[in-house]
């Protein structure tokens, strides 16, 4: 039996990304999507959901007000906030309003190894250009109770090789990106807001910076 999840986020790429991620779990399935707060509230009223993954900033009703409205309709319904706002600013307010957990979309970071530019010799001299490929490390913060966290724990216990992995940060600074030949490096315990148990997952792989410059003509 899979738990039915409602994803409420005004970014289609986030809804699609969460659907794909949860599709790989054994116990969670996204069976409904809402693009704004009013639609999310209507869908909560229409069906008995097992979990709502909720963005704080959406058109219509949103934020702490929307959390309270949902809890008024479904007092026992767990709500996981997935928001671009930093945890230290909004997590405590969201949890006090009735949310079960808080995960910041900014909790995904990408770091490259070494210098991302190099000199490339050409027939007319040398030009400065990005390397075609470079190793990168992705750090992802997850709630320990999330199914995705459990999936990573199972993965590292069996096979750390993950192939190609697409990450959906949904931030203004970092858009969706892909790592190839990806390896699951580590999973460590962490905390959210001092008391929310979490996991820090680190993936390492090859990031394609500008391979088109190096393609044979």
Long-range contacts (C-beta under 8 A, 24 or more apart in sequence): 1-27, 2-26, 2-27, 2-28, 2-29, 3-27, 3-28, 3-29, 3-50, 3-51, 4-29, 4-31, 4-32, 4-47, 4-49, 4-50, 4-51, 5-29, 5-30, 5-31, 5-32, 5-49, 5-50, 5-51, 5-52, 5-53, 6-30, 6-31, 6-32, 6-33, 6-34, 6-40, 6-43, 6-44, 6-47, 6-49, 6-51, 6-52, 6-53, 7-32, 7-33, 7-34, 7-52, 7-53, 8-33, 8-34, 8-35, 8-36, 8-37, 8-39, 8-40, 8-43, 8-52, 8-53, 8-54, 8-55, 8-58, 9-33, 9-34, 9-35, 9-53, 9-54, 9-55, 9-58, 9-82, 10-35, 10-36, 10-55, 10-57, 10-58, 10-59, 11-55, 11-170, 13-168, 13-170, 13-176, 14-55, 14-82, 14-105, 14-168, 14-170, 17-166, 17-168, 17-170, 17-176, 18-53, 18-82, 18-168, 21-148, 22-147, 22-148, 24-151, 25-147, 25-148, 25-150, 25-151, 26-147, 27-147, 28-147, 35-59, 36-60, 37-61, 37-62, 37-66, 40-66, 40-70, 41-66, 41-69, 41-70, 41-73, 44-70, 44-73, 44-74, 44-77, 45-73, 48-74, 49-74, 49-77, 50-78, 51-77, 51-78, 51-79, 51-80, 52-77, 52-78, 52-79, 52-80, 53-80, 53-82, 54-79, 54-80, 54-81, 54-82, 54-99, 55-81, 55-82, 55-83, 55-84, 56-81, 56-83, 56-84, 56-85, 56-90, 56-94, 57-83, 57-84, 57-85, 64-93, 64-94, 64-97, 67-94, 67-97, 67-98, 67-99, 68-97, 68-98, 70-98, 71-97, 71-98, 80-143, 80-146, 84-170, 84-171, 87-192, 87-193, 88-193, 91-192, 91-193, 91-196, 92-193, 95-193, 95-196, 101-143, 101-145, 101-146, 101-192, 101-196, 102-192, 102-193, 102-196, 103-141, 103-142, 103-143, 103-146, 103-192, 104-141, 105-169, 105-170, 105-171, 106-169, 106-171, 107-140, 107-141, 107-142, 108-138, 108-139, 108-140, 108-141, 108-167, 108-169, 108-171, 108-174, 109-138, 109-139, 109-174, 110-136, 110-137, 110-138, 110-167, 110-174, 110-177, 110-207, 111-136, 111-137, 111-139, 112-136, 112-207, 113-137, 116-209, 120-213, 129-210, 129-213, 130-209, 130-210, 130-213, 131-209, 131-210, 132-208, 132-209, 132-210, 132-211, 132-213, 132-214, 133-206, 133-207, 133-208, 133-209, 133-211, 134-206, 134-207, 134-209, 135-204, 135-205, 135-206, 135-207, 136-179, 136-204, 136-205, 136-206, 136-207, 137-185, 137-202, 137-203, 137-204, 138-165, 138-167, 138-179, 138-202, 138-203, 138-204, 138-205, 139-200, 139-201, 139-202, 140-167, 140-200, 140-201, 140-202, 140-203, 141-190, 141-192, 141-198, 141-199, 141-200, 141-201, 142-198, 142-199, 142-200, 142-201, 143-192, 143-196, 143-197, 143-198, 143-199, 144-189, 144-197, 144-198, 144-199, 145-197, 149-187, 149-198, 149-199, 149-201, 152-184, 152-187, 152-199, 152-201, 153-187, 153-199, 155-184, 156-184, 156-186, 156-187, 160-184, 160-185, 162-203, 162-205, 164-205, 165-203, 165-205, 177-207, 178-207, 178-208, 179-203, 179-204, 179-205, 179-206, 179-207, 180-205, 180-206, 180-207, 180-208, 181-205, 181-206
